[in-house]
Amino acid sequence: MGDITWFISGNHFATSESGKKIEIRDYRYKEKAYSMEDGSLLMKNLVREDQGNYIASTLTSTSGKENFCALMYDLKVYEMLSDDHIEIEYEVSNNETCNMTVSCTVNRSDVNITWESLTGNGTNVTSNVVHVQDPDPEVIYTCTAWNPITSTSKSVTPWEYCKKGRQEKPGDYTVLNVMRVKLASCILIITGLILGHHIKTEVVEASGDTPDEGPTRVKSGLE
């Protein structure tokens, strides 16, 4: 078998041959592409931009006749996951019992998500969301995110979210604000009435003072 030419998206980036050192034609693969003893390609230090369809082509000679051979490799690059990549969000319904939904999301591509718990009672899982009814204080739910090379998990106890109080809905804020406005209006009206009554009382007291009757005449004993 002769030399092997390697392509990605039409770019001839390397040439390898059995028993020889690889020839790198594209500097971007200088620290990524290496040749095995049989001319196979070894890739290292890959990033997501390196994934794609790689083509290896070579000419073989059989009985003095040359044959062209090409193979395609679909290369995918996956990221190592950690529990920091997992985000847990919850919403508690406003019922007597604590009915809630807990969602698990991972801001990474090509990631699968599963939920697990010690018991499935009162639990309904849809995609990455788990619906829990009246959760048991002792039951722990675990969200696991995984791809073909790694997996990671994060656990939560839904009952703890119930203790924190039910999440208020947008409409609750509206009602609360209306009540606050009404209360403030009542306080303002009462304050105005008290102030008006106080001013009126002062005016009445002032009008009750003895009027000025002019100089007093003193009679003498001669009159």
KANORBEL-V805185 format. One record per residue. N is the residue number from 1. PSI is psi in radians with two decimals (NA if undefined). Layout:
N PSI
N PSI
This chain:
1 2.41
2 -2.74
3 2.80
4 2.21
5 2.39
6 2.30
7 2.60
8 2.08
9 0.72
10 0.00
11 2.03
12 1.65
13 -0.28
14 2.76
15 2.26
16 2.81
17 2.53
18 2.23
19 0.09
20 2.83
21 2.49
22 2.54
23 2.01
24 2.13
25 -0.31
26 2.06
27 -0.39
28 -0.32
29 0.26
30 -0.74
31 0.31
32 -0.63
33 2.23
34 2.69
35 2.35
36 3.03
37 -0.58
38 0.14
39 -0.05
40 2.75
41 2.30
42 2.17
43 2.37
44 2.89
45 0.79
46 2.64
47 3.00
48 -0.52
49 -0.25
50 -0.17
51 2.67
52 -2.97
53 2.00
54 2.44
55 2.27
56 2.19
57 2.57
58 2.85
59 2.26
60 2.65
61 2.15
62 2.09
63 0.72
64 0.14
65 2.25
66 2.40
67 2.37
68 2.29
69 2.36
70 2.40
71 2.50
72 2.38
73 2.19
74 1.81
75 2.21
76 2.44
77 2.15
78 2.62
79 2.51
80 2.23
81 2.64
82 2.90
83 -0.32
84 -0.38
85 -0.25
86 2.27
87 2.22
88 2.20
89 2.61
90 2.77
91 2.19
92 2.28
93 2.74
94 0.99
95 3.01
96 -0.80
97 2.76
98 1.60
99 2.30
100 2.81
101 2.39
102 2.16
103 2.55
104 2.11
105 2.60
106 2.10
107 1.03
108 2.65
109 2.81
110 0.77
111 2.34
112 2.55
113 2.35
114 2.63
115 2.48
116 2.60
117 2.88
118 -0.49
119 2.57
120 0.11
121 2.27
122 0.38
123 2.35
124 2.06
125 2.22
126 1.93
127 -2.09
128 0.21
129 2.34
130 2.29
131 2.14
132 2.33
133 2.17
134 1.16
135 2.56
136 2.31
137 -0.38
138 -0.17
139 2.29
140 2.34
141 2.39
142 2.20
143 2.20
144 2.22
145 2.32
146 2.69
147 -3.14
148 -0.26
149 -0.27
150 2.86
151 2.70
152 2.74
153 2.75
154 2.32
155 2.60
156 2.73
157 1.79
158 -0.56
159 -0.57
160 -0.61
161 -0.60
162 -0.65
163 -0.51
164 -0.19
165 2.64
166 2.44
167 2.23
168 2.46
169 2.83
170 -0.64
171 -0.55
172 -0.67
173 -0.65
174 -0.83
175 -0.75
176 -0.73
177 -0.68
178 -0.73
179 -0.67
180 -0.73
181 -0.75
182 -0.73
183 -0.76
184 -0.65
185 -0.73
186 -0.75
187 -0.70
188 -0.72
189 -0.79
190 -0.74
191 -0.71
192 -0.72
193 -0.76
194 -0.76
195 -0.71
196 -0.71
197 -0.68
198 -0.76
199 -0.72
200 -0.69
201 -0.73
202 -0.63
203 -0.73
204 -0.75
205 -0.66
206 -0.66
207 -0.26
208 0.04
209 2.67
210 2.18
211 2.77
212 2.01
213 0.18
214 -3.08
215 2.47
216 2.33
217 2.27
218 2.11
219 2.46
220 2.93
221 -0.15
222 -0.33
223 NA
